[in-house]
Amino acid sequence: MRTTILSAAALSVAALTLTQLAPASADAIGVRDPRDLDHGADLRSVEVRHTADNVVVTTTHTDLRRSFRSGSSGAVFLDTDPTDTGPEYVFVGGFFVGTDYQLLEVEGFGTGKWGEPVQGSYRMRVDYDLDRVRMRISREAIGSPEEVRVAVRVAGTRPDGSNTRVDWLREPRAFTEWVAQ
């Protein structure tokens, strides 16, 4: 009888422990990045939310500047097909006042592999007070994928214009975990 009670207790604890584990795919993830770029565009974190209608990617930086002299910009590569290696889309834009942004089809990371603009709803907003860039992409514009993952690259120019510096989330061309809708 004592063995049965202990076994039942052990199973209860095991079941409780397993229910507390996070699922392999979630509807949102957050990833931190070290301070490794001596520029205001330095990438500090990325949050990916995959909702019923949109994929929202929010990047946080060290000290975004409104001036075009910062040369701050970014590219969020979206992988929407687990069976096809690499990204299918890239969301690119400047992080200074007066710049523009666009969502493009891609066949890899190099700019030579960037294709046509995507037709659909997407938007980018820069919040200089919070040092954040928020990109919202309708799921419909990217084929309504079941899950997505991203690789993020930012860049900035030194004030004297002498050198452009690049910062990837974690490491070059590294994707986050998959985020399910």
C-alpha positions as CSV (number, residue, x, y, z in Angstrom):
1,M,0.0,0.0,0.0
2,R,2.8,2.4,0.9
3,T,4.5,1.7,-2.5
4,T,1.2,2.6,-4.3
5,I,0.9,5.9,-2.5
6,L,4.5,6.8,-3.2
7,S,4.1,5.8,-6.9
8,A,1.0,7.9,-7.2
9,A,2.7,10.9,-5.5
10,A,5.7,10.5,-7.8
11,L,3.5,10.4,-10.9
12,S,1.6,13.5,-9.7
13,V,4.9,15.4,-9.3
14,A,6.1,14.2,-12.7
15,A,2.9,15.3,-14.3
16,L,3.0,18.7,-12.6
17,T,6.6,19.2,-13.7
18,L,5.9,18.3,-17.3
19,T,2.9,20.7,-17.5
20,Q,5.2,23.6,-16.4
21,L,7.6,23.1,-19.3
22,A,7.3,25.6,-22.2
23,P,6.2,24.1,-25.5
24,A,8.8,23.7,-28.3
25,S,7.0,26.2,-30.4
26,A,5.3,29.2,-28.9
27,D,3.4,32.3,-30.2
28,A,6.2,34.6,-29.0
29,I,9.8,34.5,-28.1
30,G,12.4,37.1,-26.9
31,V,16.1,36.9,-27.5
32,R,18.8,39.1,-25.9
33,D,22.0,40.2,-27.7
34,P,25.2,41.5,-26.0
35,R,26.4,45.0,-26.2
36,D,28.9,44.4,-29.0
37,L,28.6,47.3,-31.4
38,D,30.0,50.8,-30.6
39,H,27.1,52.5,-32.3
40,G,23.5,53.6,-31.3
41,A,22.1,50.9,-33.6
42,D,23.6,48.2,-31.4
43,L,21.1,45.4,-31.3
44,R,20.2,44.5,-27.7
45,S,17.1,42.3,-28.0
46,V,14.5,40.9,-30.5
47,E,11.0,39.8,-29.7
48,V,9.0,37.8,-32.3
49,R,5.2,37.5,-31.8
50,H,3.2,35.3,-34.2
51,T,-0.5,36.1,-33.9
52,A,-3.6,35.1,-35.8
53,D,-3.2,38.1,-38.1
54,N,0.4,39.3,-38.0
55,V,4.0,38.5,-37.3
56,V,5.4,41.3,-35.2
57,V,9.2,41.7,-34.8
58,T,10.4,44.3,-32.2
59,T,14.1,45.1,-32.0
60,T,15.6,47.1,-29.1
61,H,18.8,49.1,-29.5
62,T,21.3,51.1,-27.5
63,D,20.7,54.7,-28.7
64,L,18.9,55.2,-32.0
65,R,19.3,58.6,-33.6
66,R,17.0,60.5,-35.8
67,S,19.8,61.9,-38.0
68,F,20.6,60.3,-41.4
69,R,24.3,60.7,-40.4
70,S,23.8,57.6,-38.1
71,G,23.3,55.4,-41.2
72,S,21.3,53.1,-38.9
73,S,19.4,50.4,-40.7
74,G,18.3,46.8,-40.3
75,A,17.2,43.7,-42.0
76,V,14.9,41.0,-40.6
77,F,15.1,37.8,-42.5
78,L,12.0,35.6,-42.2
79,D,12.1,31.9,-42.7
80,T,8.5,30.6,-43.2
81,D,9.2,27.2,-44.7
82,P,10.9,24.5,-42.6
83,T,11.5,22.4,-45.7
84,D,13.4,25.1,-47.5
85,T,16.8,26.1,-46.1
86,G,17.2,29.9,-45.5
87,P,14.9,32.9,-45.5
88,E,12.0,33.4,-47.9
89,Y,11.5,37.2,-47.0
90,V,13.5,40.1,-45.7
91,F,12.1,43.3,-44.1
92,V,14.6,46.1,-44.7
93,G,14.6,49.7,-43.6
94,G,16.5,52.6,-42.3
95,F,16.2,53.6,-38.6
96,F,16.5,57.4,-39.1
97,V,14.0,60.1,-39.9
98,G,13.0,60.3,-43.6
99,T,14.0,56.8,-44.6
100,D,11.8,54.1,-46.0
101,Y,11.3,50.3,-45.6
102,Q,10.2,47.4,-47.7
103,L,9.3,43.7,-47.5
104,L,11.0,41.6,-50.2
105,E,11.1,38.0,-51.4
106,V,14.6,36.5,-51.0
107,E,16.5,33.3,-51.9
108,G,19.2,33.7,-49.2
109,F,21.0,36.4,-47.2
110,G,23.0,38.2,-49.8
111,T,21.5,41.4,-51.4
112,G,22.1,39.8,-54.8
113,K,19.5,37.2,-53.8
114,W,16.8,39.8,-52.9
115,G,13.8,39.8,-55.2
116,E,10.5,41.5,-55.8
117,P,8.6,43.6,-53.3
118,V,5.8,41.7,-51.5
119,Q,2.3,42.9,-52.1
120,G,0.4,43.1,-48.8
121,S,0.1,44.8,-45.5
122,Y,3.3,45.6,-43.5
123,R,4.6,48.6,-41.5
124,M,7.6,49.8,-39.6
125,R,7.7,52.2,-36.7
126,V,10.7,53.6,-34.9
127,D,10.4,54.9,-31.4
128,Y,13.5,57.0,-30.5
129,D,12.4,57.5,-26.9
130,L,12.4,53.7,-26.2
131,D,15.1,52.8,-28.8
132,R,12.8,50.3,-30.5
133,V,11.9,49.4,-34.0
134,R,8.6,47.5,-34.5
135,M,7.9,45.7,-37.8
136,R,4.4,44.4,-38.4
137,I,3.8,42.0,-41.3
138,S,0.4,40.5,-42.1
139,R,0.5,36.7,-42.1
140,E,-1.4,36.8,-45.4
141,A,1.5,38.8,-47.1
142,I,3.9,36.0,-46.3
143,G,1.7,33.1,-47.2
144,S,0.1,32.5,-43.7
145,P,2.8,30.2,-42.4
146,E,2.2,27.9,-39.5
147,E,5.5,29.0,-37.9
148,V,8.3,31.5,-38.5
149,R,11.8,32.2,-37.3
150,V,14.0,35.2,-37.9
151,A,17.6,36.3,-38.3
152,V,18.3,39.9,-37.6
153,R,21.1,42.2,-38.9
154,V,21.6,45.9,-38.1
155,A,24.2,48.4,-39.2
156,G,25.3,51.9,-38.5
157,T,27.8,54.4,-39.8
158,R,30.3,56.2,-37.6
159,P,29.6,60.0,-37.3
160,D,32.6,60.8,-39.6
161,G,31.2,58.4,-42.2
162,S,34.4,56.4,-42.2
163,N,33.2,53.0,-41.3
164,T,29.9,51.0,-41.3
165,R,29.6,48.5,-38.5
166,V,27.3,45.4,-38.6
167,D,25.7,43.6,-35.7
168,W,23.8,40.3,-36.0
169,L,21.5,38.8,-33.4
170,R,23.8,36.3,-31.7
171,E,25.9,35.4,-34.8
172,P,25.7,36.0,-38.6
173,R,22.8,34.3,-40.3
174,A,21.6,32.6,-37.2
175,F,17.9,32.1,-36.8
176,T,15.8,32.2,-33.7
177,E,13.8,29.2,-32.7
178,W,10.5,28.6,-34.6
179,V,7.5,30.6,-33.4
180,A,4.2,28.9,-34.1
181,Q,1.0,30.9,-34.8
